[in-house]
Structures are given as structure tokens and as C-alpha cells.
Amino acid sequence: MNTALFWIVAISYSILIAYVGYRIKRGKELASIVPRPLLEFWMAGRDLPGWRLAISLTSGWLMLGWIGFGMSQVYMYGVTGLWILPIPWFILCLIIIFMVPLVRRIGVISLPQALSKRFGGSARILLAIFSFGIFISWTQAELFMAGTLASPFLGVPGWVCMIIIVIPILLYTWFGGFRAIVTTDLIQFSIMAVFMVLLATTAISAASNSTGGSILSALSQSAPPWAGSGEIFNPWFLTLAFPLVLLIGYLPGWMIEQDLLIRIQAAKSTKEARKGAVLGLLLITVFVLILPAIAAFCALIVFPPVNGVPPDIIGGDALQIISAFINMMPLAGALFMFLGLLACQMSTIDTFSNVSALAISHDIIEPMLRKRKFSGSRKLDWAKAVSMGAILFALACALISEKLGDVYYISSGILSACIAIPAMFIFWKRTTLPAVLASAVVGCIGTIGGYFYEYKILQYMDPEAPHYYANELPSWLQGSFMYNYLALGVIASMITIIVVSLITKKPTNEQLESVGNLPMDELEEFSKCADSF
């Protein structure tokens, strides 16, 4: 492989997107020209059209770490594997359309700030800490994945690739904040869309050549490693509990992801935000869900399991399907796919590092600066510095990682149990601050405890079945083994917040009035409301 050409692609692309950030800085100096520098830095002045938000959201969600994992589960389970990521993701995109007016009823920049207005300052700090931990772990994981995927093409260790990828992100984030992220997302999406189309067409072509064109017939005879012969098209292979547990565990957290909420709030109007949600549903369904799933099914034919185990070319856990198909392409195709790989990872890393920094800067540091009456430009300097620090901290974590650890897998459960449940109960007038704090703590304990019980105590490979399960659990939960901890944390958190709310003092009218009856579209009204805490 000619590594020099891949180096040229990497350096050229990095210079291009760093220059885009610089041009944004030249066109709109945040500290001196923009009247609301922090609103500009975190939310692009809240003046973005819906179509840009849809493309930005899709670009940010084209996460090769998650997509690669989802593809591996389809390979290992067949259609049942679609429940692990693609189907919940599709349901989420439908829900987002109806969420838009609810989100815009609260005049805030961050979710912890919304909780602060509704419940009190201690809720803001606790939820900000949880939010930072979740998103910094996702940033670290996507950086680690980027280094792993780019290393073979550049011919250098993964840690070198991680540093190379971080440099342009640091530059354009410093120059233009969220506006730079959204703008570079446009470039990155245009590349990634072609990337996904080429991946799917290469997979279909390879599968067609292997079967003489009878792809569906060959699939029906294949045996996914964890499902076995005759089960590939059975969506209920792991019983009904499997999809229910995943929907309970994943959907609440995904619905209140800070990167999603920022994009909904950053639209110039509720109408534009709704347009963005509809377009996002279409784009995410095609490029994040359908095309990767097609490639995963084709991989079962092109790289069939050997004695119930994935071949080495896609790895023993089937996580290298994307790389395997890229290696089948001619040099020109491989160069473009490498470019797409860089675009995918940069758009995800900048999104997650941005919301990681938001939790620390906006929800913890800025309230302290407010007491000292610092100027807007001084607060902006802090926001920039924290953003740079978040990216570098994620890089440091990625550099010392050898694999995606427990924190990465626990994070989705924490997001649902500790942040999503308190956030959703903002709209219940009886919810109290003690209930919010208690539910976050109980949800955290339930999620982590359930994870370690399933993964560290019960997990083993049954010699008579090709998939993981634990017969110590009730029979109706065995099919969802290794995912039950997600639902456990959410259910425990929900029960706690209801019970504690009913036995503690009712919230004040002032707290209840922080949630408006109508979406907040007027910029002055939103800015005043967001700046009041």
C-alpha cells in the first residue's frame, strides 16, 4: 500500500477544514462583533436553518465506532442484531420530530441548566458531571477507533494517527466554536454520504459475485455465529424481552443527548427545527442505518463464519467489516474511503468534545464567573480554553487505552438512568429536587451494579449454544443477557423519582414557571432567559 498518498489525503483534508474554521473567525470575530459571544460559541447565534442542522446531526451521528459495532451485531445475530442499534435509532428519529416544540419551551443552552432552573443549582452540577463523564468517554472511544482504523493506511502507530486527527479539530473549534463544527459538518457529510454508498455497493457487488446474484437465497442459508442456521431472518430469536430491554435502556438517553438538544435549540425557529428533524430522519435512516446494515448482511456471505467463528479478516468480534471491504477496493477507491473515514471520525469527535466542554464551562465554571462579573469576552476565553482542554483530555485517555473499556459500555445506561429520567420529569409538576438527585444516584448504582453482575459474575459461554446467556437469570431475561443492566438502571431511576417526589415538598410556582407553555423562538427572549442562570 502506498502510504504516501494516504498521508497527502490526511494532510490536505486537515488543512482544508482548519482553513474553514479560520474563515469563520475572519468573517465574524466572536469577542468584538457578535453581541452575544457565548451564545454564538455554543449555539451559532441560534440562527441556523433546519437543513444545516439535519446535516450536522447526521454527520455527528455517523460514528464509525457505533456503526461498526452495530454492523458486527447484525453479522453475529442476523436480523435480531438490528434491535441493538438500527431499530432503536430509527424510532428515536421519529420521536425527535415530536420533541422539537417541547425542547424549545425551555430557554436554556444546556440540559443541566434546564434542570437548574426547574429544580435548583445542585441538580445542575450533578448532571453536568454525569454529562461530562459520558461524552468524554464517547470522545475518547471515537478517537481510539479513529487511530485504530487509520493506522494501517498511514503506516504509523494508532497514537500518531490520533494526534494528527486532533490537530485540525483543535484549530477550527478554537476559531469558530459550534458554527465551525456545523460548517465543517457540511463538508464532512458530503464525503461521508459517498463513503457509505461506496461501502454498501462494494459489499453488494462482492456478495453478488460470491453467489451468482442470489444474495437473498445465500443469506437464508447462512448461519450467524450467535444465532445459528435458520435464524438469520428471525427478529425474535432472543425473545421479546431483548428488544424491550434495549428500547427501555437506550431511547431515553438518546432522546436527551446534549448534541441533539443543542441543534434543536440552535435553529432560528421551531418551524425550522421541525424541518431539520424530518430531514434528519431521512438522512440518518439512509446513511446511518440502512446502508451499514446492508453491508453487514453482505459480509455474512463474503466473509462467512468458519466453524461458528468470524474469519480473521473481519476480526473475531466482526468489528473490522468496514476495513475488510475497503481493502477490496482499488487504490483510488481506498483513498476516498480513507478520506471518508477521517471525515466520519472528525465530525463525531468534534461534536462529543463540544458537549463535554459545555458541561464543564457553561454549567460549572460560568456560574462562578458570573458572580465575579467577568465580561462576555473573558467568559468566551474560558469557554475556548475548556473546549481545548476537553479535546486534549479525551486524546490523553485514548492514548493510554488498549481497548474500549467498561466505561464506554456503561455510559449509555448512565445517560438514560441518571440524566434522561430527571430531564423528562421536568414536565411533571410534582417532581422535586430531592427526587431528581436521588433518582440520578440510584440510576447510577443500578446501572453500574447491573453491568458488573451481568458481565463480571454471570457471563460465560454455554457450550451448547452459540450465543451468550446466563441460566441463573429468569428464563424470560436470558435472551437479553448482557443488556439487562440498561433497563435495570432506568426502571430504578424512574421508580425513585416518582416515590421521592410524592413524599417531599412540592416545587415552588417560580420553579414551575421556568417551563414555558409555548416554544421560545424570539432571540431576545431566549437570550434573556438563557442568561438568567
C-alpha positions in Angstrom: 0.0 0.0 0.0 1.3 3.4 -1.0 1.2 5.2 2.4 2.5 8.5 0.9 -0.8 9.0 -1.0 -2.8 8.4 2.2 -0.6 11.0 4.0 -1.3 13.5 1.3 -5.0 12.9 1.7 -4.9 13.3 5.5 -2.8 16.5 5.5 -4.7 18.1 2.7 -8.1 17.5 4.3 -6.8 18.7 7.7 -5.6 21.9 6.2 -8.9 22.4 4.4 -11.2 22.1 7.4 -8.8 24.1 9.6 -9.0 26.9 7.0 -12.8 26.7 7.1 -12.7 27.5 10.8 -10.2 30.3 10.2 -12.5 31.9 7.6 -15.4 31.8 10.1 -13.2 33.6 12.6 -12.3 36.2 10.0 -15.9 36.8 9.0 -17.3 37.1 12.5 -14.9 37.9 15.3 -16.7 36.4 18.3 -15.5 38.6 21.0 -15.8 42.0 19.3 -18.5 41.9 16.7 -21.1 39.4 18.0 -23.3 40.9 20.7 -23.8 37.5 22.4 -20.4 35.8 22.2 -21.2 32.8 24.4 -24.5 32.1 22.5 -22.5 32.3 19.3 -19.8 30.0 20.5 -22.1 27.3 21.9 -25.1 27.7 19.6 -24.0 29.6 16.5 -26.2 32.6 17.5 -29.3 30.5 17.3 -29.9 31.5 13.7 -29.3 28.2 11.7 -31.7 26.9 9.1 -33.2 23.4 9.6 -31.4 21.8 6.7 -28.0 22.6 8.1 -28.9 21.2 11.5 -30.2 18.0 9.9 -26.9 17.5 8.0 -24.9 18.4 11.1 -26.8 15.9 13.2 -26.4 13.2 10.6 -22.7 13.9 10.3 -22.2 13.9 14.1 -24.1 10.5 14.3 -22.1 8.8 11.6 -19.9 7.3 14.3 -17.7 4.5 12.9 -17.3 3.2 16.4 -21.1 2.7 17.0 -21.8 1.9 13.3 -19.0 -0.7 13.3 -20.4 -2.2 16.5 -23.9 -2.3 15.1 -22.7 -4.0 11.9 -20.9 -6.6 14.0 -24.1 -7.4 15.9 -26.0 -7.8 12.6 -23.3 -10.2 11.4 -23.3 -12.2 14.7 -27.1 -12.3 15.2 -28.8 -11.7 11.8 -32.0 -9.6 11.8 -32.1 -9.8 15.6 -29.0 -7.7 15.7 -31.0 -4.8 14.2 -32.6 -4.3 17.6 -29.2 -3.4 19.1 -28.8 -0.1 17.3 -30.6 0.5 14.0 -34.2 0.0 15.1 -34.0 2.0 18.3 -32.1 4.7 16.3 -34.9 4.8 13.8 -37.6 5.1 16.5 -35.5 7.9 18.1 -35.5 9.9 14.8 -39.3 9.6 14.7 -39.6 10.8 18.3 -37.3 13.8 17.7 -39.9 15.3 15.3 -42.4 15.5 18.1 -39.8 16.5 20.7 -38.9 19.8 19.0 -41.6 22.1 20.5 -41.1 20.6 24.0 -37.4 21.3 23.9 -37.8 24.8 22.7 -40.2 25.6 25.6 -37.2 25.9 27.9 -34.9 28.9 27.3 -31.5 27.3 28.1 -28.2 26.4 26.3 -27.6 23.1 28.2 -29.7 20.4 29.8 -28.1 20.8 33.2 -29.1 24.5 33.0 -32.7 23.5 32.4 -32.6 21.2 35.5 -31.1 24.1 37.5 -34.0 26.4 36.5 -36.6 23.8 37.3 -35.1 22.2 40.4 -32.0 24.1 41.7 -28.3 24.6 41.3 -27.2 21.3 42.9 -29.1 19.4 40.1 -27.1 21.4 37.5 -23.7 20.4 39.0 -24.5 16.7 39.5 -26.0 16.3 36.0 -23.1 18.3 34.4 -20.6 15.9 36.0 -22.5 12.9 34.7 -22.8 14.6 31.2 -19.1 15.3 31.1 -18.2 11.7 32.0 -20.4 10.2 29.4 -19.4 12.4 26.5 -15.7 12.5 27.2 -15.8 8.7 27.2 -17.5 8.7 23.8 -15.0 11.2 22.5 -12.1 9.0 23.8 -13.7 5.9 22.2 -14.2 7.6 18.8 -10.6 8.9 18.9 -9.3 5.4 19.8 -11.4 3.9 16.9 -10.0 6.6 14.5 -6.5 5.8 15.4 -7.1 2.0 15.0 -8.8 2.4 11.6 -6.3 5.0 10.2 -3.1 3.2 11.3 -2.9 0.6 8.5 -3.4 3.3 5.8 -0.8 5.7 7.2 1.7 3.0 8.2 2.2 4.5 11.7 1.0 3.5 15.2 -2.5 4.4 16.2 -1.4 7.0 18.7 0.3 9.1 15.9 -3.0 9.0 13.9 -5.0 10.2 16.9 -2.7 13.2 17.3 -2.9 14.0 13.6 -6.8 13.9 13.7 -7.0 16.1 16.8 -4.9 19.0 15.5 -7.4 20.3 12.9 -10.3 19.8 15.4 -8.5 22.0 17.9 -7.9 24.7 15.3 -11.4 25.0 13.8 -13.1 24.6 17.2 -11.0 27.5 18.6 -11.6 29.7 15.6 -15.4 29.2 15.3 -16.9 27.2 18.0 -20.3 25.5 17.2 -20.6 27.4 14.0 -17.3 26.0 12.8 -18.5 22.5 13.8 -21.8 22.8 11.9 -20.0 24.3 8.8 -17.3 21.6 8.7 -20.1 19.0 9.1 -21.4 20.1 5.7 -18.1 19.2 4.1 -17.8 16.0 6.1 -21.3 14.8 5.4 -20.8 15.3 1.6 -17.8 12.9 1.9 -19.4 10.5 4.3 -22.5 10.1 2.2 -20.5 8.9 -0.7 -18.4 6.8 1.7 -21.5 4.9 2.9 -22.8 4.5 -0.7 -19.5 3.1 -1.8 -19.3 0.8 1.2 -22.8 -0.7 0.5 -22.2 -1.0 -3.3 -18.9 -2.7 -2.8 -20.5 -5.1 -0.3 -23.4 -5.9 -2.6 -21.1 -6.4 -5.6 -18.8 -8.7 -3.6 -21.8 -10.7 -2.3 -23.3 -10.9 -5.8 -20.1 -12.2 -7.2 -19.9 -14.8 -4.5 -23.4 -16.1 -5.1 -24.0 -15.5 -8.8 -26.5 -12.8 -7.9 -28.6 -14.9 -5.5 -27.8 -12.8 -2.4 -31.1 -13.4 -0.5 -31.0 -17.1 -1.2 -27.5 -17.3 0.1 -28.4 -15.3 3.2 -31.2 -17.6 4.0 -28.8 -20.5 4.2 -26.1 -18.6 6.2 -25.6 -19.2 9.9 -24.8 -16.1 12.0 -22.3 -17.1 14.7 -24.6 -16.3 17.7 -27.8 -17.3 16.1 -27.1 -20.4 14.0 -28.6 -21.9 10.9 -32.2 -20.9 10.0 -32.3 -17.9 12.4 -30.9 -15.1 10.3 -34.3 -13.6 9.4 -35.9 -14.2 12.8 -36.3 -10.9 14.7 -37.4 -12.6 17.9 -34.5 -15.1 18.2 -33.7 -13.8 21.6 -37.3 -13.5 22.7 -39.4 -10.3 23.1 -37.5 -9.2 26.2 -34.5 -8.5 24.1 -35.9 -5.5 22.1 -37.9 -4.3 25.1 -34.8 -4.1 27.3 -32.9 -2.3 24.5 -35.7 0.3 23.9 -36.1 1.0 27.6 -32.3 1.3 28.1 -31.3 3.2 25.0 -34.1 5.5 23.9 -34.4 7.8 27.0 -30.7 8.7 26.9 -30.6 9.2 23.2 -33.6 11.4 23.3 -31.9 13.9 25.6 -28.3 13.8 24.2 -26.8 17.3 24.6 -25.6 17.4 21.0 -29.2 16.7 19.8 -30.7 19.3 22.1 -28.2 22.0 21.1 -29.1 21.5 17.4 -32.8 21.7 18.2 -32.3 25.0 20.1 -29.8 26.4 17.5 -32.5 26.6 14.8 -33.8 30.1 14.1 -37.4 28.9 14.7 -39.4 26.0 15.8 -40.6 25.5 12.3 -37.0 25.3 11.0 -36.1 22.9 13.8 -39.0 20.6 12.9 -37.9 20.7 9.2 -34.5 19.7 10.4 -35.9 16.8 12.4 -37.8 15.5 9.4 -34.8 15.8 7.0 -32.6 14.2 9.7 -35.0 11.2 9.9 -34.5 10.7 6.2 -30.7 11.2 6.1 -30.0 9.1 9.2 -32.2 6.3 8.1 -30.4 6.0 4.8 -26.8 6.7 5.7 -26.5 5.6 9.3 -28.9 2.7 9.4 -29.8 1.1 6.1 -26.5 1.2 4.2 -24.4 -0.1 7.0 -26.9 -2.9 7.7 -26.8 -3.9 4.0 -23.0 -4.1 4.2 -23.2 -6.2 7.4 -25.6 -8.8 5.8 -23.4 -9.0 2.7 -20.4 -9.6 5.0 -22.0 -12.9 6.1 -21.7 -14.1 2.5 -18.4 -12.5 1.5 -16.7 -13.4 4.8 -18.7 -16.4 6.1 -18.1 -17.7 9.6 -15.8 -20.7 9.9 -17.0 -23.3 12.4 -19.2 -20.6 14.0 -16.4 -18.0 14.3 -15.9 -14.9 12.1 -12.8 -15.1 9.9 -9.6 -13.2 10.8 -10.1 -10.7 8.0 -13.1 -9.1 9.9 -11.8 -9.9 13.4 -13.0 -12.5 15.9 -15.7 -10.0 17.0 -16.6 -8.9 13.5 -15.7 -5.3 14.2 -13.5 -4.9 11.1 -16.1 -5.3 8.4 -15.6 -1.8 7.1 -11.9 -2.2 6.8 -12.2 -5.5 5.1 -14.4 -4.1 2.3 -12.2 -1.0 1.9 -9.2 -3.4 1.3 -11.1 -4.9 -1.6 -11.3 -1.6 -3.4 -8.8 -0.3 -6.0 -6.3 2.4 -4.8 -8.5 5.3 -5.9 -11.5 3.9 -4.0 -9.4 3.2 -0.9 -8.0 6.7 -0.9 -11.6 8.2 -1.0 -12.8 5.7 1.7 -9.8 6.8 3.9 -10.9 10.4 3.4 -14.4 9.3 4.4 -13.0 7.6 7.5 -11.3 10.8 8.5 -14.5 12.8 7.9 -16.6 10.4 9.9 -14.4 10.4 12.9 -13.7 14.2 13.0 -17.4 15.1 12.8 -18.1 12.8 15.7 -15.1 13.7 17.8 -15.8 17.5 17.5 -19.5 17.0 18.4 -18.8 15.0 21.5 -15.9 17.0 22.7 -18.0 20.2 22.3 -20.8 18.9 24.6 -18.2 17.6 27.0 -16.7 21.1 27.3 -20.2 22.6 27.5 -20.9 20.7 30.7 -17.8 22.0 32.4 -17.6 25.5 31.0 -21.2 26.6 30.9 -22.6 24.6 33.8 -19.8 24.7 36.4 -17.3 27.4 35.5 -19.5 30.1 34.0 -21.9 30.4 37.1 -18.8 31.0 39.2 -17.5 33.7 36.7 -20.9 35.3 36.8 -20.5 36.0 40.5 -17.3 37.9 39.7 -19.0 39.8 36.9 -16.5 38.9 34.2 -17.0 40.4 30.7 -18.5 38.3 27.8 -15.1 38.2 26.1 -13.5 36.8 29.3 -16.1 34.1 29.6 -15.6 33.3 25.9 -11.9 32.8 26.6 -12.7 30.4 29.3 -15.2 28.5 27.0 -12.5 28.2 24.3 -9.9 27.1 26.8 -12.2 24.4 28.3 -13.1 23.2 24.8 -9.4 22.8 24.0 -8.9 21.0 27.3 -11.7 18.6 26.7 -10.3 17.6 23.4 -6.8 17.1 24.8 -8.1 15.2 27.8 -10.0 12.8 25.5 -6.8 12.4 23.5 -4.9 11.6 26.6 -7.5 8.9 27.6 -7.4 7.5 24.1 -3.6 7.3 24.1 -3.5 5.1 27.2 -6.3 2.9 26.1 -5.8 -0.6 24.8 -9.4 -1.3 24.0 -12.9 0.1 24.5 -13.3 -0.4 28.3 -16.2 -0.8 30.7 -16.9 2.9 30.9 -17.7 3.1 27.2 -20.4 0.4 27.5 -21.8 1.6 30.8 -22.2 5.2 29.5 -25.4 4.7 27.5 -27.0 3.3 30.6 -25.8 6.2 32.8 -27.1 8.6 30.2 -30.6 7.1 30.3 -30.9 6.4 34.0 -29.0 9.5 35.5 -29.8 12.3 33.1 -32.7 11.3 30.8 -35.2 10.3 33.6 -34.6 13.6 35.6 -34.8 15.6 32.3 -38.1 14.0 31.2 -39.7 14.6 34.6 -39.1 18.4 34.2 -42.6 18.5 32.7 -44.3 16.7 35.7 -45.3 19.5 38.1 -44.8 17.3 41.2 -41.1 16.5 40.6 -38.8 17.8 43.3 -35.1 18.5 43.7 -34.6 15.6 46.2 -36.3 13.3 43.8 -34.0 14.3 40.9 -30.8 13.9 43.0 -32.0 10.5 44.4 -33.0 9.1 41.0 -29.7 10.1 39.4 -27.7 8.4 42.2 -30.0 5.3 42.3 -29.9 5.1 38.5 -26.1 5.2 38.5 -25.8 2.5 41.2 -28.4 0.3 39.4 -26.7 0.6 36.0 -23.1 0.0 37.2 -24.2 -2.7 39.6 -26.2 -4.5 37.0 -23.4 -4.2 34.4 -20.8 -5.8 36.7 -23.3 -8.5 37.8 -24.0 -9.5 34.2 -20.6 -9.0 32.7 -18.2 -9.9 35.5 -20.2 -12.5 37.5 -22.7 -14.3 35.3 -21.1 -14.1 31.9 -19.9 -17.3 30.4 -20.2 -19.2 27.1 -22.7 -22.0 27.2 -21.1 -25.0 25.3 -24.4 -26.0 23.9 -25.5 -22.6 22.4 -23.8 -20.2 20.0 -24.6 -17.1 22.0 -24.1 -15.7 25.4 -26.6 -16.1 28.2 -26.9 -16.9 31.9 -29.3 -19.5 33.2 -29.1 -18.0 36.7 -31.5 -15.4 35.4 -35.2 -15.9 34.9 -35.9 -17.6 31.6 -37.6 -14.6 30.1 -34.5 -12.5 30.8 -31.9 -14.9 29.4 -32.3 -13.7 25.8 -31.5 -10.2 26.8 -28.5 -11.1 28.9 -25.7 -8.5 28.7 -28.2 -5.7 28.1 -30.5 -6.1 31.2 -28.4 -3.6 33.1 -29.6 -0.9 30.8 -33.2 -1.4 31.7 -32.4 -2.0 35.4 -30.9 1.4 35.9 -33.7 3.2 34.0 -36.5 1.4 35.9 -34.8 2.0 39.3 -34.3 5.7 38.5 -38.0 6.1 37.4 -39.4 4.4 40.5 -37.2 6.6 42.7 -38.1 9.9 41.2 -41.8 9.2 41.4 -41.7 7.9 45.0 -39.4 10.6 46.4 -41.4 13.4 44.6 -44.6 12.2 46.2 -43.1 12.3 49.7 -41.2 15.6 49.5 -42.3 19.2 49.4 -43.9 20.4 46.2 -41.8 22.8 44.0 -42.5 26.5 44.0 -44.5 28.3 41.4 -41.4 30.1 40.3 -39.7 26.8 39.5 -42.7 25.6 37.6 -42.8 28.8 35.5 -39.3 28.1 34.2 -41.0 25.7 31.7 -43.0 27.8 29.2 -46.3 26.8 27.6 -45.1 27.7 24.1 -41.9 27.2 22.1 -39.5 30.2 22.5 -38.5 31.5 19.1 -37.7 35.2 19.8 -34.0 35.6 20.1 -34.1 38.4 22.7 -36.5 36.3 24.9 -34.4 33.2 24.6 -31.1 35.1 25.3 -32.6 36.8 28.4 -33.9 33.5 29.7 -30.7 31.6 29.0 -28.6 34.3 30.6 -30.6 34.4 33.8 -28.9 31.4 35.3 
